[in-house]
């Protein structure tokens, strides 16, 4: 059985999701100091940043990778590349959110970089994707319920 769909509801892609809200630039250069990156994360209240060298995503830095780095001796003065998760998953903006969630589950990752032909688009967490998919399904179910009400209204004829 496939995912629920409705003709009046557009498919949910990561590009649609990123277009819904204005986000701070969620990437940093690999040579930035960890202390500066943590300050930026606190200022914008974000959990993770992509490490972008201008041509490709080199990693993801999050609170979790920072804690793991501390255990191995990384300090706030080190570059962010010392505590990042290297080689994160990336997808194009046209990728379906449901496909991305499946990919993230099989790969065991928490963040997904969205890249459009070498251009940075955004970073999404598994929680953001799950919440968006839930909202999307709720809108489909509302439309289906409306269809049912219209079809069975008194004086409405259907073939």
Secondary structure, 3 states (H helix, E strand, C coil): CCCCCCCCCCCCEHHHHHHCCCCCCCEECCCCEHHHHHHHHHHHCCCEEEEECCCCEEEEEEHHHHHHHHHCCCCCCCEHHHCCEECCCEECCCCEHHHHHHHHHHHCCCEEEEEECCEEEEEEEHHHHHHHHHHHHHHHHHHHHHHHHHHCCCCCCCC
